[in-house]
Amino acid sequence: MDNDIAARRADRGLSQAQLAEALGVSRQTVISLEKGRFDPSLPLAFRLAALFEARIEEIFHPDE
């Protein structure tokens, strides 16, 4: 699944560590999310959406 987490994080001036802390996850989780190697749980997807003030489907784009 493709996503634009890295771009949204950069737009807000957040480091990976800062984003991880805000989400309550490890920096490794953020790295894996940004690289598309890890699909988030539904609660984590909702936390990301709330943090970025966006809908989940605006952040994550399913592979076609």
Backbone as XML, in Angstrom:
<?xml version="1.0"?>
<chain id="A" units="angstrom">
  <residue number="1" name="MET">
    <atom name="N" x="0.838" y="-1.165" z="0.000"/>
    <atom name="CA" x="0.000" y="0.000" z="0.000"/>
    <atom name="C" x="0.888" y="1.235" z="0.000"/>
  </residue>
  <residue number="2" name="ASP">
    <atom name="N" x="0.609" y="2.123" z="-0.918"/>
    <atom name="CA" x="1.360" y="3.365" z="-1.041"/>
    <atom name="C" x="0.773" y="4.400" z="-0.080"/>
  </residue>
  <residue number="3" name="ASN">
    <atom name="N" x="1.594" y="5.327" z="0.371"/>
    <atom name="CA" x="1.104" y="6.378" z="1.261"/>
    <atom name="C" x="1.960" y="7.632" z="1.090"/>
  </residue>
  <residue number="4" name="ASP">
    <atom name="N" x="1.456" y="8.721" z="1.654"/>
    <atom name="CA" x="2.213" y="9.976" z="1.580"/>
    <atom name="C" x="2.569" y="10.486" z="2.986"/>
  </residue>
  <residue number="5" name="ILE">
    <atom name="N" x="2.844" y="9.558" z="3.888"/>
    <atom name="CA" x="3.182" y="9.915" z="5.266"/>
    <atom name="C" x="4.449" y="10.775" z="5.314"/>
  </residue>
  <residue number="6" name="ALA">
    <atom name="N" x="5.476" y="10.400" z="4.586"/>
    <atom name="CA" x="6.738" y="11.145" z="4.623"/>
    <atom name="C" x="6.533" y="12.587" z="4.176"/>
  </residue>
  <residue number="7" name="ALA">
    <atom name="N" x="5.768" y="12.799" z="3.123"/>
    <atom name="CA" x="5.519" y="14.157" z="2.632"/>
    <atom name="C" x="4.711" y="14.965" z="3.641"/>
  </residue>
  <residue number="8" name="ARG">
    <atom name="N" x="3.701" y="14.348" z="4.214"/>
    <atom name="CA" x="2.878" y="15.040" z="5.214"/>
    <atom name="C" x="3.708" y="15.368" z="6.455"/>
  </residue>
  <residue number="9" name="ARG">
    <atom name="N" x="4.559" y="14.437" z="6.860"/>
    <atom name="CA" x="5.431" y="14.658" z="8.019"/>
    <atom name="C" x="6.369" y="15.834" z="7.745"/>
  </residue>
  <residue number="10" name="ALA">
    <atom name="N" x="6.978" y="15.843" z="6.557"/>
    <atom name="CA" x="7.905" y="16.911" z="6.192"/>
    <atom name="C" x="7.189" y="18.260" z="6.120"/>
  </residue>
  <residue number="11" name="ASP">
    <atom name="N" x="5.972" y="18.275" z="5.586"/>
    <atom name="CA" x="5.198" y="19.516" z="5.499"/>
    <atom name="C" x="4.961" y="20.126" z="6.880"/>
  </residue>
  <residue number="12" name="ARG">
    <atom name="N" x="4.872" y="19.286" z="7.886"/>
    <atom name="CA" x="4.635" y="19.762" z="9.254"/>
    <atom name="C" x="5.936" y="20.002" z="10.017"/>
  </residue>
  <residue number="13" name="GLY">
    <atom name="N" x="7.062" y="19.731" z="9.363"/>
    <atom name="CA" x="8.355" y="19.961" z="9.998"/>
    <atom name="C" x="8.662" y="18.978" z="11.112"/>
  </residue>
  <residue number="14" name="LEU">
    <atom name="N" x="8.110" y="17.776" z="11.016"/>
    <atom name="CA" x="8.331" y="16.746" z="12.035"/>
    <atom name="C" x="9.431" y="15.786" z="11.610"/>
  </residue>
  <residue number="15" name="SER">
    <atom name="N" x="10.247" y="15.381" z="12.553"/>
    <atom name="CA" x="11.210" y="14.315" z="12.288"/>
    <atom name="C" x="10.472" y="12.980" z="12.431"/>
  </residue>
  <residue number="16" name="GLN">
    <atom name="N" x="11.106" y="11.921" z="11.979"/>
    <atom name="CA" x="10.510" y="10.598" z="12.163"/>
    <atom name="C" x="10.327" y="10.297" z="13.649"/>
  </residue>
  <residue number="17" name="ALA">
    <atom name="N" x="11.296" y="10.697" z="14.454"/>
    <atom name="CA" x="11.208" y="10.456" z="15.899"/>
    <atom name="C" x="10.049" y="11.238" z="16.513"/>
  </residue>
  <residue number="18" name="GLN">
    <atom name="N" x="9.851" y="12.463" z="16.085"/>
    <atom name="CA" x="8.754" y="13.269" z="16.616"/>
    <atom name="C" x="7.398" y="12.676" z="16.224"/>
  </residue>
  <residue number="19" name="LEU">
    <atom name="N" x="7.293" y="12.219" z="14.985"/>
    <atom name="CA" x="6.051" y="11.590" z="14.544"/>
    <atom name="C" x="5.801" y="10.315" z="15.337"/>
  </residue>
  <residue number="20" name="ALA">
    <atom name="N" x="6.842" y="9.525" z="15.517"/>
    <atom name="CA" x="6.706" y="8.285" z="16.285"/>
    <atom name="C" x="6.207" y="8.578" z="17.694"/>
  </residue>
  <residue number="21" name="GLU">
    <atom name="N" x="6.774" y="9.586" z="18.325"/>
    <atom name="CA" x="6.365" y="9.935" z="19.687"/>
    <atom name="C" x="4.903" y="10.382" z="19.715"/>
  </residue>
  <residue number="22" name="ALA">
    <atom name="N" x="4.508" y="11.187" z="18.742"/>
    <atom name="CA" x="3.126" y="11.675" z="18.683"/>
    <atom name="C" x="2.135" y="10.536" z="18.482"/>
  </residue>
  <residue number="23" name="LEU">
    <atom name="N" x="2.565" y="9.488" z="17.785"/>
    <atom name="CA" x="1.692" y="8.351" z="17.494"/>
    <atom name="C" x="1.786" y="7.251" z="18.545"/>
  </residue>
  <residue number="24" name="GLY">
    <atom name="N" x="2.811" y="7.316" z="19.387"/>
    <atom name="CA" x="3.000" y="6.265" z="20.388"/>
    <atom name="C" x="3.567" y="4.987" z="19.805"/>
  </residue>
  <residue number="25" name="VAL">
    <atom name="N" x="4.416" y="5.146" z="18.780"/>
    <atom name="CA" x="5.063" y="3.982" z="18.153"/>
    <atom name="C" x="6.567" y="4.237" z="18.091"/>
  </residue>
  <residue number="26" name="SER">
    <atom name="N" x="7.310" y="3.250" z="17.638"/>
    <atom name="CA" x="8.758" y="3.406" z="17.505"/>
    <atom name="C" x="9.093" y="4.130" z="16.195"/>
  </residue>
  <residue number="27" name="ARG">
    <atom name="N" x="10.303" y="4.676" z="16.147"/>
    <atom name="CA" x="10.777" y="5.311" z="14.908"/>
    <atom name="C" x="10.853" y="4.273" z="13.794"/>
  </residue>
  <residue number="28" name="GLN">
    <atom name="N" x="11.223" y="3.040" z="14.143"/>
    <atom name="CA" x="11.278" y="1.967" z="13.144"/>
    <atom name="C" x="9.912" y="1.739" z="12.506"/>
  </residue>
  <residue number="29" name="THR">
    <atom name="N" x="8.848" y="1.868" z="13.292"/>
    <atom name="CA" x="7.496" y="1.717" z="12.743"/>
    <atom name="C" x="7.217" y="2.818" z="11.735"/>
  </residue>
  <residue number="30" name="VAL">
    <atom name="N" x="7.593" y="4.046" z="12.068"/>
    <atom name="CA" x="7.391" y="5.165" z="11.140"/>
    <atom name="C" x="8.174" y="4.926" z="9.860"/>
  </residue>
  <residue number="31" name="ILE">
    <atom name="N" x="9.419" y="4.496" z="9.983"/>
    <atom name="CA" x="10.236" y="4.208" z="8.797"/>
    <atom name="C" x="9.559" y="3.147" z="7.938"/>
  </residue>
  <residue number="32" name="SER">
    <atom name="N" x="9.096" y="2.074" z="8.556"/>
    <atom name="CA" x="8.433" y="0.996" z="7.818"/>
    <atom name="C" x="7.150" y="1.466" z="7.157"/>
  </residue>
  <residue number="33" name="LEU">
    <atom name="N" x="6.392" y="2.312" z="7.853"/>
    <atom name="CA" x="5.176" y="2.869" z="7.260"/>
    <atom name="C" x="5.515" y="3.714" z="6.040"/>
  </residue>
  <residue number="34" name="GLU">
    <atom name="N" x="6.484" y="4.601" z="6.184"/>
    <atom name="CA" x="6.840" y="5.497" z="5.084"/>
    <atom name="C" x="7.348" y="4.736" z="3.863"/>
  </residue>
  <residue number="35" name="LYS">
    <atom name="N" x="8.039" y="3.642" z="4.084"/>
    <atom name="CA" x="8.564" y="2.856" z="2.968"/>
    <atom name="C" x="7.541" y="1.873" z="2.411"/>
  </residue>
  <residue number="36" name="GLY">
    <atom name="N" x="6.358" y="1.800" z="3.031"/>
    <atom name="CA" x="5.308" y="0.910" z="2.551"/>
    <atom name="C" x="5.548" y="-0.547" z="2.893"/>
  </residue>
  <residue number="37" name="ARG">
    <atom name="N" x="6.441" y="-0.805" z="3.848"/>
    <atom name="CA" x="6.737" y="-2.187" z="4.236"/>
    <atom name="C" x="5.802" y="-2.687" z="5.323"/>
  </residue>
  <residue number="38" name="PHE">
    <atom name="N" x="4.998" y="-1.785" z="5.883"/>
    <atom name="CA" x="4.138" y="-2.115" z="7.012"/>
    <atom name="C" x="2.804" y="-1.420" z="6.821"/>
  </residue>
  <residue number="39" name="ASP">
    <atom name="N" x="1.717" y="-2.180" z="6.890"/>
    <atom name="CA" x="0.382" y="-1.598" z="6.860"/>
    <atom name="C" x="-0.059" y="-1.384" z="8.304"/>
  </residue>
  <residue number="40" name="PRO">
    <atom name="N" x="-0.523" y="-0.190" z="8.630"/>
    <atom name="CA" x="-0.861" y="0.101" z="10.018"/>
    <atom name="C" x="-2.127" y="-0.615" z="10.462"/>
  </residue>
  <residue number="41" name="SER">
    <atom name="N" x="-2.237" y="-0.801" z="11.757"/>
    <atom name="CA" x="-3.488" y="-1.281" z="12.322"/>
    <atom name="C" x="-4.530" y="-0.179" z="12.119"/>
  </residue>
  <residue number="42" name="LEU">
    <atom name="N" x="-5.781" y="-0.520" z="12.253"/>
    <atom name="CA" x="-6.826" y="0.480" z="12.094"/>
    <atom name="C" x="-6.710" y="1.601" z="13.129"/>
  </residue>
  <residue number="43" name="PRO">
    <atom name="N" x="-6.453" y="1.289" z="14.418"/>
    <atom name="CA" x="-6.276" y="2.383" z="15.376"/>
    <atom name="C" x="-5.104" y="3.317" z="15.008"/>
  </residue>
  <residue number="44" name="LEU">
    <atom name="N" x="-4.004" y="2.758" z="14.519"/>
    <atom name="CA" x="-2.864" y="3.590" z="14.123"/>
    <atom name="C" x="-3.219" y="4.426" z="12.899"/>
  </residue>
  <residue number="45" name="ALA">
    <atom name="N" x="-3.940" y="3.863" z="11.958"/>
    <atom name="CA" x="-4.364" y="4.621" z="10.776"/>
    <atom name="C" x="-5.247" y="5.798" z="11.193"/>
  </residue>
  <residue number="46" name="PHE">
    <atom name="N" x="-6.128" y="5.581" z="12.157"/>
    <atom name="CA" x="-6.975" y="6.672" z="12.640"/>
    <atom name="C" x="-6.152" y="7.745" z="13.359"/>
  </residue>
  <residue number="47" name="ARG">
    <atom name="N" x="-5.132" y="7.338" z="14.123"/>
    <atom name="CA" x="-4.267" y="8.312" z="14.791"/>
    <atom name="C" x="-3.511" y="9.153" z="13.762"/>
  </residue>
  <residue number="48" name="LEU">
    <atom name="N" x="-3.016" y="8.493" z="12.707"/>
    <atom name="CA" x="-2.335" y="9.225" z="11.632"/>
    <atom name="C" x="-3.288" y="10.222" z="10.975"/>
  </residue>
  <residue number="49" name="ALA">
    <atom name="N" x="-4.486" y="9.776" z="10.671"/>
    <atom name="CA" x="-5.468" y="10.644" z="10.023"/>
    <atom name="C" x="-5.790" y="11.849" z="10.906"/>
  </residue>
  <residue number="50" name="ALA">
    <atom name="N" x="-5.963" y="11.611" z="12.194"/>
    <atom name="CA" x="-6.267" y="12.713" z="13.108"/>
    <atom name="C" x="-5.096" y="13.688" z="13.185"/>
  </residue>
  <residue number="51" name="LEU">
    <atom name="N" x="-3.889" y="13.158" z="13.279"/>
    <atom name="CA" x="-2.704" y="14.004" z="13.388"/>
    <atom name="C" x="-2.533" y="14.868" z="12.144"/>
  </residue>
  <residue number="52" name="PHE">
    <atom name="N" x="-2.773" y="14.284" z="10.975"/>
    <atom name="CA" x="-2.598" y="15.008" z="9.712"/>
    <atom name="C" x="-3.877" y="15.709" z="9.249"/>
  </residue>
  <residue number="53" name="GLU">
    <atom name="N" x="-4.928" y="15.627" z="10.086"/>
    <atom name="CA" x="-6.204" y="16.258" z="9.757"/>
    <atom name="C" x="-6.665" y="15.877" z="8.357"/>
  </residue>
  <residue number="54" name="ALA">
    <atom name="N" x="-6.687" y="14.575" z="8.109"/>
    <atom name="CA" x="-7.061" y="14.045" z="6.799"/>
    <atom name="C" x="-7.846" y="12.755" z="6.991"/>
  </residue>
  <residue number="55" name="ARG">
    <atom name="N" x="-8.495" y="12.323" z="5.950"/>
    <atom name="CA" x="-9.167" y="11.022" z="5.982"/>
    <atom name="C" x="-8.114" y="9.947" z="5.698"/>
  </residue>
  <residue number="56" name="ILE">
    <atom name="N" x="-8.353" y="8.762" z="6.222"/>
    <atom name="CA" x="-7.417" y="7.649" z="6.024"/>
    <atom name="C" x="-7.141" y="7.433" z="4.541"/>
  </residue>
  <residue number="57" name="GLU">
    <atom name="N" x="-8.184" y="7.472" z="3.733"/>
    <atom name="CA" x="-8.009" y="7.200" z="2.294"/>
    <atom name="C" x="-7.265" y="8.320" z="1.570"/>
  </residue>
  <residue number="58" name="GLU">
    <atom name="N" x="-7.088" y="9.465" z="2.211"/>
    <atom name="CA" x="-6.268" y="10.522" z="1.630"/>
    <atom name="C" x="-4.782" y="10.276" z="1.897"/>
  </residue>
  <residue number="59" name="ILE">
    <atom name="N" x="-4.478" y="9.495" z="2.919"/>
    <atom name="CA" x="-3.104" y="9.209" z="3.292"/>
    <atom name="C" x="-2.612" y="7.915" z="2.648"/>
  </residue>
  <residue number="60" name="PHE">
    <atom name="N" x="-3.478" y="6.896" z="2.634"/>
    <atom name="CA" x="-3.109" y="5.585" z="2.113"/>
    <atom name="C" x="-3.796" y="5.336" z="0.778"/>
  </residue>
  <residue number="61" name="HIS">
    <atom name="N" x="-3.023" y="4.802" z="-0.170"/>
    <atom name="CA" x="-3.522" y="4.529" z="-1.512"/>
    <atom name="C" x="-3.275" y="3.060" z="-1.819"/>
  </residue>
  <residue number="62" name="PRO">
    <atom name="N" x="-4.332" y="2.250" z="-1.880"/>
    <atom name="CA" x="-4.135" y="0.820" z="-2.123"/>
    <atom name="C" x="-3.449" y="0.552" z="-3.458"/>
  </residue>
  <residue number="63" name="ASP">
    <atom name="N" x="-2.621" y="-0.487" z="-3.462"/>
    <atom name="CA" x="-1.997" y="-0.913" z="-4.721"/>
    <atom name="C" x="-3.079" y="-1.410" z="-5.651"/>
  </residue>
  <residue number="64" name="GLU">
    <atom name="N" x="-2.966" y="-1.045" z="-6.900"/>
    <atom name="CA" x="-3.984" y="-1.472" z="-7.871"/>
    <atom name="C" x="-3.445" y="-2.594" z="-8.711"/>
  </residue>
</chain>
